[in-house]
Amino acid sequence: MKIIIPGGTGQIGRILAHAFHEEGHEVVVLSRGAVADAPFRVVPWDARSLGGWVAEFEGADAVINLAGRSINCRYTPANLRALTESRVDATLIVGQAIRRAANPPRVWLQASTATIYAHRYDAPNDELTGLMATGATDTPKTWQDILKVATAWEQAATEGGPLPHTRQVLLRTTIMMSAEPGGAFEVMLGLVRRGLGGRAGDGRQYVSWIHEHDFVRAVRWLIDRDTLAGPVNLAAPGPLPNAEFMRALREAWGRRLGLPASGLVLEAGAWFMRTETELILKSRRVVPTRLLQDGFKFEFPEWAGAARDLCARWRAARQKASSFAEATEDKEGFGRR
Ligand SMILES: NC(=O)c1ccc[n+]([C@@H]2O[C@H](COP(=O)([O-])OP(=O)(O)OC[C@H]3O[C@@H](n4cnc5c(N)ncnc54)[C@H](OP(=O)(O)O)[C@@H]3O)[C@@H](O)[C@H]2O)c1
């Protein structure tokens, strides 16, 4: 297949692009910047206007649009504007490129987020009966603000009405847990390793997550299955309260105790790190009903197993990196002697 990935240079995009490239597919990443040493083609675009990049869409099999400014920031008015504009503009222009193509891609997978559902503890949100949080007034203002970003983003994807020849899927993704450096898993594991991996806030809020292998498998499934269109939750079927989530992570790492963090401590930490507590304190209880109904089988349905796998792979990658550094040092030392 030929698979185009606008915004494919981020955490999710790199994992998908490498996985599809290794399977022998033709991968083309659209990026606003240069990418060193990519084994696939990287084509420039500005994520908001038509350009030479649109030619790539002719006859492509799939477009997976991931472009958008990172949500890991303070939700100030300026940042919220940038978050919305970067997502809406990129989505609209991808839609235009698809509409203009004489031989358009068969499927458009458009990034969205599980944040679009309401903060709730009582029952899981799925694509069929989930509570959409639009209009919620019982949560902090910043939580409502980020929902507006999520809603505008999905609306941009459907602007212009149904596409005649391209199936569209909205990827309502929960936190993707990867052993690669720089993601949410490494941040959480970092807390556990420092003895700080206790519950956050009152620990009752649900954490929805998906293991990176299942994420890639689900994306491949959605490309292949002509029957699935519209919103699809990319979440493991076993979301769990934050206190249990952190306990399972501590056990997987081999630490019994972890200091809890109160809401106030989290607020102060988030302020210093220029991020928001919404990412930790909102109860995201999201389940993948449509994928399960379609017959998708998760390799990592439960967090305990996923956490053990991620910890083992994180450790192995660290050991490999430090043996490589030692070997390089030895070689350089030998050269100097
Ligand atoms: N990671 C998760 O767990 C998760 C969960 C739910 C939803 N999502 C969504 O899925 C998408 C991909 O996730 P990710 O973690 O890979 O995101 P990411 O690391 O933030 O990467 C997104 C990519 O978007 C491009 N980008 C950044 N700022 C932009 C701007 N102002 N205008 C246009 N493009 C911009 C960048 O590519 P270039 O600089 O190369 O152009 C960047 O590599 C994101 O939209 C994210 O919100 C992610």
PDBQT file of the ligand as one rigid body, heavy atoms in Angstrom, charges set to zero:
ROOT
HETATM    1  N1  LIG A 401       0.176  10.400  21.704  1.00  0.00    +0.000 N 
HETATM    2  C1  LIG A 401      -1.037  10.088  22.201  1.00  0.00    +0.000 C 
HETATM    3  O1  LIG A 401      -1.140   9.289  23.159  1.00  0.00    +0.000 OA
HETATM    4  C2  LIG A 401      -2.286  10.690  21.580  1.00  0.00    +0.000 A 
HETATM    5  C3  LIG A 401      -3.525  10.424  22.152  1.00  0.00    +0.000 A 
HETATM    6  C4  LIG A 401      -4.668  10.974  21.581  1.00  0.00    +0.000 A 
HETATM    7  C5  LIG A 401      -4.578  11.747  20.447  1.00  0.00    +0.000 A 
HETATM    8  N2  LIG A 401      -3.357  12.002  19.905  1.00  0.00    +0.000 N 
HETATM    9  C6  LIG A 401      -3.293  12.851  18.707  1.00  0.00    +0.000 C 
HETATM   10  O2  LIG A 401      -2.707  12.118  17.642  1.00  0.00    +0.000 OA
HETATM   11  C7  LIG A 401      -1.863  12.968  16.867  1.00  0.00    +0.000 C 
HETATM   12  C8  LIG A 401      -0.467  12.386  16.809  1.00  0.00    +0.000 C 
HETATM   13  O3  LIG A 401       0.023  12.219  18.135  1.00  0.00    +0.000 OA
HETATM   14  P1  LIG A 401       1.559  12.396  18.489  1.00  0.00    +0.000 P 
HETATM   15  O4  LIG A 401       1.705  12.028  19.911  1.00  0.00    +0.000 OA
HETATM   16  O5  LIG A 401       2.380  11.714  17.466  1.00  0.00    +0.000 OA
HETATM   17  O6  LIG A 401       1.682  13.986  18.356  1.00  0.00    +0.000 OA
HETATM   18  P2  LIG A 401       2.990  14.883  18.289  1.00  0.00    +0.000 P 
HETATM   19  O7  LIG A 401       4.170  14.094  18.776  1.00  0.00    +0.000 OA
HETATM   20  O8  LIG A 401       2.671  16.166  18.964  1.00  0.00    +0.000 OA
HETATM   21  O9  LIG A 401       3.174  15.093  16.710  1.00  0.00    +0.000 OA
HETATM   22  C9  LIG A 401       2.228  15.703  15.875  1.00  0.00    +0.000 C 
HETATM   23  C10 LIG A 401       2.904  16.263  14.644  1.00  0.00    +0.000 C 
HETATM   24  O10 LIG A 401       2.140  17.383  14.213  1.00  0.00    +0.000 OA
HETATM   25  C11 LIG A 401       2.981  18.337  13.595  1.00  0.00    +0.000 C 
HETATM   26  N3  LIG A 401       2.744  19.670  14.169  1.00  0.00    +0.000 N 
HETATM   27  C12 LIG A 401       3.196  20.185  15.345  1.00  0.00    +0.000 A 
HETATM   28  N4  LIG A 401       2.791  21.466  15.486  1.00  0.00    +0.000 NA
HETATM   29  C13 LIG A 401       2.073  21.750  14.388  1.00  0.00    +0.000 A 
HETATM   30  C14 LIG A 401       1.411  22.922  13.929  1.00  0.00    +0.000 A 
HETATM   31  N5  LIG A 401       1.417  24.052  14.639  1.00  0.00    +0.000 N 
HETATM   32  N6  LIG A 401       0.775  22.872  12.730  1.00  0.00    +0.000 NA
HETATM   33  C15 LIG A 401       0.760  21.725  11.990  1.00  0.00    +0.000 A 
HETATM   34  N7  LIG A 401       1.392  20.591  12.350  1.00  0.00    +0.000 NA
HETATM   35  C16 LIG A 401       2.029  20.617  13.544  1.00  0.00    +0.000 A 
HETATM   36  C17 LIG A 401       4.425  17.951  13.863  1.00  0.00    +0.000 C 
HETATM   37  O11 LIG A 401       5.000  17.518  12.633  1.00  0.00    +0.000 OA
HETATM   38  P3  LIG A 401       6.063  18.437  11.801  1.00  0.00    +0.000 P 
HETATM   39  O12 LIG A 401       6.758  19.333  12.778  1.00  0.00    +0.000 OA
HETATM   40  O13 LIG A 401       6.966  17.416  11.188  1.00  0.00    +0.000 OA
HETATM   41  O14 LIG A 401       5.265  19.173  10.799  1.00  0.00    +0.000 OA
HETATM   42  C18 LIG A 401       4.309  16.804  14.851  1.00  0.00    +0.000 C 
HETATM   43  O15 LIG A 401       5.271  15.811  14.643  1.00  0.00    +0.000 OA
HETATM   44  C19 LIG A 401      -1.876  14.345  17.537  1.00  0.00    +0.000 C 
HETATM   45  O16 LIG A 401      -2.723  15.176  16.820  1.00  0.00    +0.000 OA
HETATM   46  C20 LIG A 401      -2.393  14.057  18.941  1.00  0.00    +0.000 C 
HETATM   47  O17 LIG A 401      -3.118  15.152  19.474  1.00  0.00    +0.000 OA
HETATM   48  C21 LIG A 401      -2.220  11.501  20.447  1.00  0.00    +0.000 A 
ENDROOT
TORSDOF 0
